[in-house]
Amino acid sequence: MKIHVKYKQLVFAFFMSLSMSLFISFILVSINFGYSSHFLPQWLKMWGQAFICAFFGAYFFPKFIHKIMMKIRFVETKVKETKGF
């Protein structure tokens, strides 16, 4: 499969939101409603809602978070060795 590089962020956001929304909605529906005959319909309904929210978050948040991360100065420091503890 070949996709133009300009769609890289969009494809990443799609797969990230797909996997995260499936996982989180499954866990939350399991905790809140348990496993019953209504589990699958309830989970699919909640997953659809979660996916819409997650997609927009996964698409737009990284842009802002990257700007914040660029303002933080990360440094490596050597840890001093101490004798004993």
Helices and strands as residue ranges (DSSP letters): G 5-7, H 8-33, H 39-71
